[in-house]
Amino acid sequence: MLNKINKVIEEIEKEEDIKVILLVESGSRAWGWKSKDSDYDLRGVFVKKDTIFNEKLQINRKIKNLDIELWNFKKFLRLMSSSNPSVWEWLSSDIVYINNGIKELLHINFLINCSLYTLKKHYVSMARQNFEKYINQIGDKANLKKYTYVLRSIACVNYIEERNSPPPKHYKYVIKYLPKEVREFCKEVIRKKKESENLTGNRNKLIEKYIISFWNKDFERDKSNFDLEWLERVYENEKRIYY
């Protein structure tokens, strides 16, 4: 599969006149609960010799089981400076396909300078969106795998609260921060999900009561502390290497 991924990325690089400097897995495979039907959710960063006429900030491709989303390094760093959680999700992935060394540098910088308040609010927002869209508006039954997406986000909030640090990517490192009965429910759904993506079943109101308790939770506020001049230098250095 790695050869296939590299070939597809090389074709995109030629077609778009870009250079991909980071490519990671950012879906169920990276979270640790892939099934036989799981796609490859590829997320990456590229540099491009932009002009005022051909600037491109994002590239998306869906090629069979490869779901590809690439961001211009300019966009990536701009969002990083505001503690964008998607940036952290990519930087914290343990499944790396392409990396010119930039991942480690930015990973450490994000850990030191991010706003934990921004991250917590995002994970609550993601939990709520997934809950409303895939569980609450469906009826008495739902695809139970959607609970795993919601509960991982809630677990990430608990991890940040207790560890005062951004959460790891893999679910096994954050799930322990859920209450025991919620954790056991999540583990059982994940076990079944690995066998099949279709897990239609009755909704669990006790688990949902715990989830909903986060909707109006207050968090201590803080601010991002990124050095914008440093980020600018990182951008220019990477661009200079390839252009």
Kinemage of the C-alpha trace (Angstrom):
@kinemage 1
@onewidth
@group {chain A} dominant
@subgroup {mainchain}
@vectorlist {calphas} color= white
{ca met a 1} P 0.000 0.000 0.000
{ca leu a 2} L 2.891 2.365 0.728
{ca asn a 3} L 4.053 2.047 -2.885
{ca lys a 4} L 0.546 2.849 -4.099
{ca ile a 5} L 0.316 5.888 -1.821
{ca asn a 6} L 3.722 7.177 -2.943
{ca lys a 7} L 2.782 6.729 -6.590
{ca val a 8} L -0.485 8.641 -6.181
{ca ile a 9} L 1.268 11.471 -4.327
{ca glu a 10} L 3.950 11.698 -7.005
{ca glu a 11} L 1.244 12.016 -9.651
{ca ile a 12} L -0.450 14.815 -7.685
{ca glu a 13} L 2.898 16.569 -7.235
{ca lys a 14} L 3.482 16.580 -10.992
{ca glu a 15} L -0.079 17.591 -11.824
{ca glu a 16} L -0.202 20.464 -9.311
{ca asp a 17} L 3.498 21.456 -9.392
{ca ile a 18} L 3.897 20.992 -5.630
{ca lys a 19} L 6.165 19.150 -3.206
{ca val a 20} L 4.563 17.202 -0.367
{ca ile a 21} L 6.713 17.541 2.753
{ca leu a 22} L 4.432 15.737 5.218
{ca leu a 23} L 1.834 12.998 4.784
{ca val a 24} L 0.156 11.146 7.650
{ca glu a 25} L -2.821 8.936 8.422
{ca ser a 26} L -5.555 10.814 10.274
{ca gly a 27} L -8.596 8.556 10.498
{ca ser a 28} L -9.640 5.291 12.086
{ca arg a 29} L -6.299 3.674 11.216
{ca ala a 30} L -4.442 6.332 13.208
{ca trp a 31} L -7.000 6.228 16.032
{ca gly a 32} L -6.435 2.480 16.392
{ca trp a 33} L -9.800 1.052 15.372
{ca lys a 34} L -9.575 0.344 11.657
{ca ser a 35} L -11.821 -2.300 10.117
{ca lys a 36} L -11.395 -4.271 6.912
{ca asp a 37} L -13.538 -1.642 5.173
{ca ser a 38} L -11.650 1.423 6.442
{ca asp a 39} L -10.377 3.967 3.948
{ca tyr a 40} L -6.918 5.500 4.120
{ca asp a 41} L -7.480 9.048 5.363
{ca leu a 42} L -4.326 10.752 4.092
{ca arg a 43} L -3.607 14.277 5.323
{ca gly a 44} L -0.585 16.243 4.225
{ca val a 45} L 1.262 19.499 3.741
{ca phe a 46} L 2.840 20.817 0.552
{ca val a 47} L 4.964 23.727 -0.605
{ca lys a 48} L 4.312 25.469 -3.902
{ca lys a 49} L 5.836 28.343 -5.800
{ca asp a 50} L 2.775 30.549 -5.481
{ca thr a 51} L 2.102 33.737 -7.383
{ca ile a 52} L -0.850 36.078 -7.048
{ca phe a 53} L -2.458 34.223 -9.963
{ca asn a 54} L -1.965 30.564 -9.046
{ca glu a 55} L -2.055 30.358 -5.245
{ca lys a 56} L -3.652 27.107 -4.092
{ca leu a 57} L -4.273 26.525 -0.397
{ca gln a 58} L -5.839 23.062 -0.474
{ca ile a 59} L -5.959 19.977 -2.703
{ca asn a 60} L -8.483 17.146 -2.321
{ca arg a 61} L -8.599 13.804 -4.095
{ca lys a 62} L -10.720 10.649 -3.647
{ca ile a 63} L -9.040 7.734 -5.409
{ca lys a 64} L -10.736 4.440 -4.575
{ca asn a 65} L -9.961 3.819 -0.883
{ca leu a 66} L -7.583 6.787 -0.618
{ca asp a 67} L -9.159 9.935 0.807
{ca ile a 68} L -6.529 12.667 0.345
{ca glu a 69} L -6.488 16.199 1.724
{ca leu a 70} L -3.383 18.360 1.316
{ca trp a 71} L -2.844 21.856 2.714
{ca asn a 72} L -0.472 24.518 1.510
{ca phe a 73} L 2.257 24.922 4.165
{ca lys a 74} L 1.214 28.562 4.368
{ca lys a 75} L -2.317 27.575 5.400
{ca phe a 76} L -1.035 24.897 7.785
{ca leu a 77} L 1.189 27.326 9.700
{ca arg a 78} L -1.451 30.042 9.728
{ca leu a 79} L -3.927 27.656 11.359
{ca met a 80} L -1.255 26.306 13.671
{ca ser a 81} L -0.679 29.828 15.009
{ca ser a 82} L -4.298 29.841 16.257
{ca ser a 83} L -3.995 26.352 17.832
{ca asn a 84} L -6.170 24.749 15.167
{ca pro a 85} L -6.959 21.220 16.414
{ca ser a 86} L -6.780 19.640 12.946
{ca val a 87} L -3.140 20.701 12.808
{ca trp a 88} L -2.539 18.895 16.104
{ca glu a 89} L -4.386 15.788 14.898
{ca trp a 90} L -2.026 15.595 11.925
{ca leu a 91} L 1.132 16.336 13.905
{ca ser a 92} L 0.259 13.729 16.546
{ca ser a 93} L -0.352 10.879 14.093
{ca asp a 94} L 1.914 7.853 14.567
{ca ile a 95} L 1.361 6.632 10.999
{ca val a 96} L 3.643 8.705 8.791
{ca tyr a 97} L 4.091 8.155 5.043
{ca ile a 98} L 6.182 11.215 4.130
{ca asn a 99} L 8.216 13.420 6.459
{ca asn a 100} L 11.200 15.589 5.623
{ca gly a 101} L 11.818 16.268 9.315
{ca ile a 102} L 9.333 19.097 9.709
{ca lys a 103} L 6.858 17.022 11.732
{ca glu a 104} L 9.050 16.719 14.826
{ca leu a 105} L 9.946 20.408 14.796
{ca leu a 106} L 6.339 21.568 14.577
{ca his a 107} L 5.088 18.900 16.986
{ca ile a 108} L 7.296 20.231 19.780
{ca asn a 109} L 6.447 23.842 18.966
{ca phe a 110} L 2.716 23.112 19.079
{ca leu a 111} L 3.041 21.338 22.441
{ca ile a 112} L 4.773 24.341 23.971
{ca asn a 113} L 2.700 27.166 22.497
{ca cys a 114} L -0.853 25.968 21.848
{ca ser a 115} L -4.016 27.098 23.628
{ca leu a 116} L -5.451 24.171 25.588
{ca tyr a 117} L -8.714 26.074 25.900
{ca thr a 118} L -9.051 26.180 22.102
{ca leu a 119} L -8.378 22.449 21.870
{ca lys a 120} L -10.934 21.558 24.551
{ca lys a 121} L -13.640 23.716 22.970
{ca his a 122} L -12.946 22.095 19.601
{ca tyr a 123} L -13.199 18.539 20.907
{ca val a 124} L -16.481 19.342 22.649
{ca ser a 125} L -17.754 20.933 19.442
{ca met a 126} L -16.747 17.878 17.396
{ca ala a 127} L -18.388 15.543 19.910
{ca arg a 128} L -21.600 17.561 19.759
{ca gln a 129} L -21.660 17.743 15.959
{ca asn a 130} L -21.138 13.994 15.592
{ca phe a 131} L -23.674 13.230 18.309
{ca glu a 132} L -26.386 15.416 16.794
{ca lys a 133} L -25.768 14.362 13.194
{ca tyr a 134} L -25.208 10.630 13.559
{ca ile a 135} L -27.004 9.664 16.776
{ca asn a 136} L -29.523 12.148 18.154
{ca gln a 137} L -31.295 12.905 14.868
{ca ile a 138} L -31.464 9.305 13.675
{ca gly a 139} L -34.149 7.830 15.943
{ca asp a 140} L -34.175 5.030 18.522
{ca lys a 141} L -31.431 3.154 16.690
{ca ala a 142} L -28.080 4.377 15.372
{ca asn a 143} L -24.811 3.116 13.959
{ca leu a 144} L -23.048 2.424 17.258
{ca lys a 145} L -19.590 3.145 15.782
{ca lys a 146} L -20.505 6.837 15.886
{ca tyr a 147} L -20.307 6.640 19.681
{ca thr a 148} L -16.581 5.945 19.336
{ca tyr a 149} L -16.008 9.235 17.487
{ca val a 150} L -17.990 11.147 20.094
{ca leu a 151} L -16.379 9.425 23.080
{ca arg a 152} L -12.849 9.808 21.724
{ca ser a 153} L -13.429 13.572 21.578
{ca ile a 154} L -14.766 13.559 25.154
{ca ala a 155} L -11.795 11.452 26.277
{ca cys a 156} L -9.451 13.994 24.657
{ca val a 157} L -11.071 16.760 26.704
{ca asn a 158} L -10.577 14.759 29.901
{ca tyr a 159} L -6.971 14.038 28.950
{ca ile a 160} L -6.222 17.736 28.429
{ca glu a 161} L -7.909 18.624 31.723
{ca glu a 162} L -5.904 16.076 33.706
{ca arg a 163} L -2.551 16.194 31.897
{ca asn a 164} L -2.514 19.861 30.887
{ca ser a 165} L -1.267 18.813 27.450
{ca pro a 166} L -2.676 18.094 23.969
{ca pro a 167} L -3.990 14.512 23.654
{ca pro a 168} L -2.286 11.595 21.877
{ca lys a 169} L -3.812 10.373 18.630
{ca his a 170} L -4.354 6.669 19.452
{ca tyr a 171} L -7.524 5.936 21.374
{ca lys a 172} L -5.852 3.550 23.852
{ca tyr a 173} L -3.925 6.461 25.393
{ca val a 174} L -6.990 8.650 26.002
{ca ile a 175} L -9.803 6.189 26.629
{ca lys a 176} L -8.520 5.528 30.168
{ca tyr a 177} L -9.647 9.071 31.027
{ca leu a 178} L -13.298 8.081 30.633
{ca pro a 179} L -15.346 6.704 33.563
{ca lys a 180} L -15.131 2.907 33.800
{ca glu a 181} L -18.613 2.074 32.498
{ca val a 182} L -18.239 4.518 29.596
{ca arg a 183} L -14.760 3.170 28.848
{ca glu a 184} L -15.999 -0.439 28.786
{ca phe a 185} L -18.880 0.490 26.485
{ca cys a 186} L -16.454 2.245 24.128
{ca lys a 187} L -14.065 -0.721 24.117
{ca glu a 188} L -16.875 -3.110 23.217
{ca val a 189} L -18.080 -0.945 20.329
{ca ile a 190} L -14.503 -0.630 19.034
{ca arg a 191} L -14.085 -4.411 19.209
{ca lys a 192} L -17.211 -4.903 17.103
{ca lys a 193} L -16.302 -2.056 14.752
{ca lys a 194} L -13.042 -3.769 13.827
{ca glu a 195} L -15.185 -6.591 12.445
{ca ser a 196} L -17.685 -4.436 10.564
{ca glu a 197} L -18.454 -0.765 9.870
{ca asn a 198} L -22.209 -1.400 10.129
{ca leu a 199} L -23.143 -1.625 13.818
{ca thr a 200} L -26.798 -0.608 13.945
{ca gly a 201} L -28.236 -1.004 17.428
{ca asn a 202} L -30.300 0.578 20.173
{ca arg a 203} L -29.061 3.897 21.527
{ca asn a 204} L -27.518 3.943 24.991
{ca lys a 205} L -29.203 6.669 27.040
{ca leu a 206} L -26.859 6.342 30.039
{ca ile a 207} L -23.821 6.929 27.839
{ca glu a 208} L -25.594 9.811 26.127
{ca lys a 209} L -26.348 11.463 29.485
{ca tyr a 210} L -22.615 11.507 30.205
{ca ile a 211} L -21.830 12.880 26.742
{ca ile a 212} L -24.393 15.677 26.940
{ca ser a 213} L -22.986 16.810 30.304
{ca phe a 214} L -20.041 18.321 28.377
{ca trp a 215} L -22.083 20.642 26.179
{ca asn a 216} L -22.074 23.585 28.605
{ca lys a 217} L -18.930 22.773 30.537
{ca asp a 218} L -16.715 25.727 31.450
{ca phe a 219} L -12.968 25.612 30.846
{ca glu a 220} L -10.109 27.757 32.037
{ca arg a 221} L -9.102 30.182 29.320
{ca asp a 222} L -5.617 30.609 27.918
{ca lys a 223} L -4.072 31.932 24.695
{ca ser a 224} L -1.808 30.660 21.956
{ca asn a 225} L 1.790 31.782 22.333
{ca phe a 226} L 3.299 31.056 18.930
{ca asp a 227} L 6.194 33.123 17.625
{ca leu a 228} L 4.840 34.295 14.273
{ca glu a 229} L 8.249 35.409 13.047
{ca trp a 230} L 9.641 31.954 13.774
{ca leu a 231} L 6.783 30.320 11.857
{ca glu a 232} L 7.443 32.672 8.969
{ca arg a 233} L 11.115 31.654 8.908
{ca val a 234} L 10.169 27.980 8.945
{ca tyr a 235} L 7.882 28.578 5.964
{ca glu a 236} L 10.509 30.452 3.980
{ca asn a 237} L 13.207 27.863 4.743
{ca glu a 238} L 11.046 24.967 3.570
{ca lys a 239} L 9.993 26.786 0.423
{ca arg a 240} L 13.600 27.708 -0.331
{ca ile a 241} L 14.668 24.046 -0.228
{ca tyr a 242} L 12.370 23.121 -3.116
{ca tyr a 243} L 12.036 26.399 -5.019
